[in-house]
Structure formats: C-alpha cells, structure tokens
C-alpha cells in the first residue's frame, strides 16, 4: 500500500448499515474498538504484541545464551515502512493443530475440483514439511478495505459485481515484491535463511495469521481483524531465525452469524466450515465446467468472486479504505455494464484485465459467468448481447448463452432459437442445456 499514495485520500469504508468508519489513527497501537476499558492496554501494545525481555534472534548454533535484542521490533518497523498494516510472528509447531482441520475438509470433499489442495496437503498441514529448517513464520497483512459497502453492487442487476480484491492490481505481484524486500533486509541483518510466500504455495495463511495474533478465523472461515475487518491480504516469510512468537488472537465473533445467514448458496454447513463446491467465489473462479443449475439464479450478478460474507461482518465498522493505491479500482474493473463485458473476445479480455487477477481464469470462464449474470438481469435489452454467443467457439460459452437466452426470451423466440441452433450443435453439454431450457 504505497505510503506515498496520499494518506489524506483514505475515505472511510461503510459498515453494513451505511455508517461511516471511526476515524481512528492508522497507528498499530490504536485501540481496535471504542471500549475505554481496553484502550490503555491496547495503546501500550505494539503491532507484534507485548514484548518479553528476552525476545530476539537465536542463531542455529546458539546453546542457550540470551538472544540478540530488538529483531522483532525491527521487523515491525520494517513492515510498516514497506506498507503493511499488520504483522505477527508464529511458531511453526503451533500450526499443526490447524492441519487436522485441513484433512477433515479434504475428506469431506469440500475442496471440489481444487486438487492442488489435496496434492500437497502434507506440506500445507506442517510448515516443517514445506521447509524443514523453518524456525519462525512472520505473517504480514495488508488492507484492501473498500471505500464503500460492496453489497450495494448486487442491486445493480444490469452491471457486474466483481469482488473487491479483484478490482485492483493482482495482489500477488504487489505483496510479493514487498515481502522480498523485507526478507532480503532481514537476511542481511540477521544472517538467517528466508523464504517468502503469497497464496501460491502450500501455506495455511489464515490459521498462521491467527496464531501470529493478526486476527481470527471467523465463522465464514476467513480472517477477521478488529482493526481491518475482513479485508486483509496475507503474506508469509519463513525464516531460520528463532523469533519470539506473538500470542494467538482470540475469537471475537460471539453469537453473531451474519456471515452464515447471508450466503446466497448456503455454502456453510456449520460455523467455521465451508463447502467450496457451493461457494460463489469457487464457482466463478476455480470451477472449470458449466455452473451447476442449482446455483445460477443465486449467483445474481456476481461474475468474479463474492464478498457477501465478508461485507456483512460487524467488525468492518472500523475499517478504512486501502492505503495501497494499486488496490484501488482499475478502470473497467469495478462494476461495469454486463453488455460491455459480453462483447469481449480473447484479445479484448486480456487487454482489459492486464495486471488484474481476473485475467487468470481466461476469457471463456469469465464470459460464462457474465452470461449467468445476464440471465439473471431480467432485462430484455441484455438478449441482444447474448444471442451472438450462441455461436461462440467455446462450448462453455455457448452452453451458458443457451441458459441466458432462455431466461430472457419469450417462449416463442426461445423455441425458434433452438430450431436454428440445436441441429448444428455437436457438444453434448450444450445440447443438454438446450434440452433443459425447452
């Protein structure tokens, strides 16, 4: 979050009830809520938690003598200077308990088509399997808080609703360069080995972030912070340095179940459990086939990801908009008109979403998602943009165009469309869509 991106542009995010955010200072020592009873304690606590007198680096060859002072404080200051908003230190051994939850998730089949989760489950469940020499894990968080409540986009059925995280530049690129800079300086300062990870390696970032004291995993399984709500990108630095871990964050959800109740596809079989196969984020990003019929109407106009369970969290009341200018909305990546998106060919798609995480799903899956939104728009005006896609080269696109056209056209027009296109169709999935539509 470029510090040089004007701090005075930090407009307050809206809470789920439209309230302005408390304009608390960005300082990591600022209280996370207005509770006067805790403010004194929180004001004394640094970003990495209260320090013990012997915190610091212990080299692999040390035999028990007092470690060097101040390395954790240096990490805190260096992280803030690089633009991170939250930091903490976790012990790799403390992550083992979270591994059992991963295996239960996989055994239930909740990962759907994300085979990569199962392929390297042993590395994900135990940091020492990923890197045997790791002694400490530095977890860093960067806010991508939106300037307004993203739930408002859902009501605009003629426009696309794109998840907040995907409206700016790809966070992998932004965060990785910052992690590398901190890790490079840490290695130079301490002589320790380092490795950096940003969501592309088998690392359980959210449980590690909770262990490191940055936040806790809410009932929607995502990380929640008392200061940054549900809007934190996470990155990790594994190191051979022996650092003093921070106390884990406690769960502050209480009896609230707003994130569970708002889910349009009922993706949460129980608190703290998610069935990804029912999640709109999974369906629009990871799922490679046609969107299952039972979820299409519930998707509404959400064409890339879903923020419902994040946006409704009461802890967002304290969130400010992202400092990092590269996480701000890119031209054409906010909530554009559906008709504008339906006309994208592959070259136009790549050009429009250059540098965006949206680009990684490819044009065909993206248009598949937009067609679901068009079918849910209830606007006959969308039909004009849908009809050319009945002859698209991609069967994924043709199949969803059939569904959208049937939703928008009258019975007579739909019957005529089938008479013209069905005899020329060779793909079994597209033929099944025609059969189902009429």
Buried (B, 14 or more C-beta within 10 A) or exposed (E): BBEEBEEEEBBBBBBBEEEEBBEBEEEBEBBBBEEEEEBEEBEEBBBBBEBEEEBBBBEEEEEEEEBBBEBBBBBBBBBBEBBBBBBBBBBBEBBEEBBEBBBEBBEEEBBBEBEEBBEEBEBBBBBBBBBEEBBBBBBBBBBBBBBBBBBEBBEBBBBBBBBBBBBBBBBBEBBBEBBBBBBEBBBEBBEBBBBBBBBEBBBBBBBBBBBBBBBBBBBBBBBBBBBBBBBBBBBBBBBBBBBBBBEBBEBBBEEBEBBBEBBBBEBBEEBBBBBBBBBBBBBBBBBEEBBEEEBBEBBBBBBBBBBBBBBBBBBBBBBBBBBBBBBBBBEEBBBBEBBBBBEBEEEEBEEBBEBBBBBEBBBBBBBBBBBBBBBBBEEEEBBEBBBEBBEBEBBBBBBBBBBBBBBBBEEEBBEEBBEEBBEEBEEEBBBEBBEEBB
